[in-house]
Amino acid sequence: MAKVAFIGLGVMGYPMAGHLKARGGHDVTVYNRTAAKAEQWAAQFGGRTAATPAEAAKGQEFVFACVGNDDDLRSVTTGENGAFETITPGTIFIDNTTASAEVARELSAAAAAKGAHFIDAPVSGGQAGAENGVLTVMCGGDVEAFEKAKSVIDAYARMVGLMGPAGAGQLTKMINQICIAGLVQGLAEGIHFGKKAGLDIEKVIEVISKGAAGSWQMENRHKTMNEGKYDFGFAVDWMRKDLDIVLAEARRNGAKLPVTALVDQFYGDIQALGGNRWDTSSLLARLEK
Ligand SMILES: NC(=O)c1ccc[n+]([C@@H]2O[C@H](COP(=O)([O-])OP(=O)(O)OC[C@H]3O[C@@H](n4cnc5c(N)ncnc54)[C@H](OP(=O)(O)O)[C@@H]3O)[C@@H](O)[C@H]2O)c1
């Protein structure tokens, strides 16, 4: 049993912190900017709440965060009343936010200056993966800290990998998003074509999903795409945030990402249709409008 804090009880963080308590059996203190959510979490799982990230992190062995973007992450770490005010030598800070590799390196250096460790640990698997505790976690950081953190992270994960030094977890998550972007557009075009051809989409997917075209997106999203339902899942606004990080990194490292750049623009069209919170599978909506 470890002493753990969790900062950021959103769609992802709330159930992840819950698994650390209920499944991991850890002593968990939570902080959330909107305090009511932290109270609700404590009532449901029986942990403690703190008024600031600094208070939450005090005296903990492991401090987790899962907030929105780079700036949110800076605010809860090196900002006023941030967790880095109270972390001490040996503390391991695990960041589950999808953020840039740059901020991971910056916070890794800031943690090291205090004798603490920082692991960038973005996740894949969505809301369902968080609720069922079966996320994939891509980590960047030093080996010793990772080995200690892994046994705690295991409470909400099915796969946890160390990809390299600070930033390597975020770079791996970028590859994850690059692979998803083109794939979802392909799936949208396939379903769009099938409808125009007058085929039974359910039947088509039942057959081709068992062949070389099969994918997680096809298995889990074809039904709702076929029904035009997008009011759930991984929001287009989040995907654009992620692709923005990806394209900035590609400008730095010289990678050519023509399809990713195009699909990013398509997501801009979805936002213009009012689909900011729609699931990323809504790419089909712009083909049907
Ligand atoms: N949702 C998914 O399917 C999914 C999948 C993989 C990765 N992710 C990534 O995981 C991260 C969290 O996603 P989510 O879906 O859980 O988002 P969310 O539901 O919007 O939750 C965001 C959390 O961060 C807190 N927060 C945001 N800005 C803050 C700030 N400046 N200071 C303090 N707290 C702040 C929010 O507090 P309040 O409650 O006060 O707003 C909330 O607890 C994002 O980086 C996202 O890209 C999400």
PDBQT file of the ligand as one rigid body, heavy atoms in Angstrom, charges set to zero:
ROOT
HETATM    1  N1  LIG A 301     -11.445  11.363 -22.500  1.00  0.00    +0.000 N 
HETATM    2  C1  LIG A 301     -10.718  10.478 -23.169  1.00  0.00    +0.000 C 
HETATM    3  O1  LIG A 301     -11.255   9.571 -23.819  1.00  0.00    +0.000 OA
HETATM    4  C2  LIG A 301      -9.200  10.550 -23.127  1.00  0.00    +0.000 A 
HETATM    5  C3  LIG A 301      -8.476   9.461 -23.609  1.00  0.00    +0.000 A 
HETATM    6  C4  LIG A 301      -7.088   9.489 -23.561  1.00  0.00    +0.000 A 
HETATM    7  C5  LIG A 301      -6.453  10.626 -23.069  1.00  0.00    +0.000 A 
HETATM    8  N2  LIG A 301      -7.189  11.689 -22.618  1.00  0.00    +0.000 N 
HETATM    9  C6  LIG A 301      -6.447  12.869 -22.104  1.00  0.00    +0.000 C 
HETATM   10  O2  LIG A 301      -6.559  12.880 -20.681  1.00  0.00    +0.000 OA
HETATM   11  C7  LIG A 301      -6.582  14.234 -20.229  1.00  0.00    +0.000 C 
HETATM   12  C8  LIG A 301      -7.855  14.455 -19.403  1.00  0.00    +0.000 C 
HETATM   13  O3  LIG A 301      -8.978  14.153 -20.215  1.00  0.00    +0.000 OA
HETATM   14  P1  LIG A 301     -10.464  14.070 -19.592  1.00  0.00    +0.000 P 
HETATM   15  O4  LIG A 301     -11.305  13.504 -20.688  1.00  0.00    +0.000 OA
HETATM   16  O5  LIG A 301     -10.438  13.430 -18.257  1.00  0.00    +0.000 OA
HETATM   17  O6  LIG A 301     -10.777  15.631 -19.445  1.00  0.00    +0.000 OA
HETATM   18  P2  LIG A 301     -11.889  16.357 -18.546  1.00  0.00    +0.000 P 
HETATM   19  O7  LIG A 301     -13.030  15.450 -18.250  1.00  0.00    +0.000 OA
HETATM   20  O8  LIG A 301     -12.164  17.667 -19.201  1.00  0.00    +0.000 OA
HETATM   21  O9  LIG A 301     -11.121  16.611 -17.161  1.00  0.00    +0.000 OA
HETATM   22  C9  LIG A 301     -10.058  17.518 -17.050  1.00  0.00    +0.000 C 
HETATM   23  C10 LIG A 301      -9.659  17.571 -15.594  1.00  0.00    +0.000 C 
HETATM   24  O10 LIG A 301      -8.562  18.490 -15.450  1.00  0.00    +0.000 OA
HETATM   25  C11 LIG A 301      -8.921  19.515 -14.518  1.00  0.00    +0.000 C 
HETATM   26  N3  LIG A 301      -8.272  20.768 -14.950  1.00  0.00    +0.000 N 
HETATM   27  C12 LIG A 301      -8.228  21.266 -16.212  1.00  0.00    +0.000 A 
HETATM   28  N4  LIG A 301      -7.525  22.405 -16.226  1.00  0.00    +0.000 NA
HETATM   29  C13 LIG A 301      -7.111  22.634 -14.954  1.00  0.00    +0.000 A 
HETATM   30  C14 LIG A 301      -6.341  23.640 -14.333  1.00  0.00    +0.000 A 
HETATM   31  N5  LIG A 301      -5.836  24.670 -15.055  1.00  0.00    +0.000 N 
HETATM   32  N6  LIG A 301      -6.125  23.547 -13.026  1.00  0.00    +0.000 NA
HETATM   33  C15 LIG A 301      -6.611  22.512 -12.300  1.00  0.00    +0.000 A 
HETATM   34  N7  LIG A 301      -7.349  21.526 -12.820  1.00  0.00    +0.000 NA
HETATM   35  C16 LIG A 301      -7.588  21.576 -14.151  1.00  0.00    +0.000 A 
HETATM   36  C17 LIG A 301     -10.428  19.581 -14.569  1.00  0.00    +0.000 C 
HETATM   37  O11 LIG A 301     -10.932  20.174 -13.382  1.00  0.00    +0.000 OA
HETATM   38  P3  LIG A 301     -12.471  20.706 -13.307  1.00  0.00    +0.000 P 
HETATM   39  O12 LIG A 301     -13.289  19.515 -12.896  1.00  0.00    +0.000 OA
HETATM   40  O13 LIG A 301     -12.442  21.774 -12.299  1.00  0.00    +0.000 OA
HETATM   41  O14 LIG A 301     -12.817  21.217 -14.689  1.00  0.00    +0.000 OA
HETATM   42  C18 LIG A 301     -10.762  18.088 -14.668  1.00  0.00    +0.000 C 
HETATM   43  O15 LIG A 301     -10.624  17.450 -13.424  1.00  0.00    +0.000 OA
HETATM   44  C19 LIG A 301      -6.476  15.123 -21.472  1.00  0.00    +0.000 C 
HETATM   45  O16 LIG A 301      -5.142  15.494 -21.669  1.00  0.00    +0.000 OA
HETATM   46  C20 LIG A 301      -6.971  14.204 -22.591  1.00  0.00    +0.000 C 
HETATM   47  O17 LIG A 301      -6.438  14.550 -23.852  1.00  0.00    +0.000 OA
HETATM   48  C21 LIG A 301      -8.536  11.668 -22.624  1.00  0.00    +0.000 A 
ENDROOT
TORSDOF 0
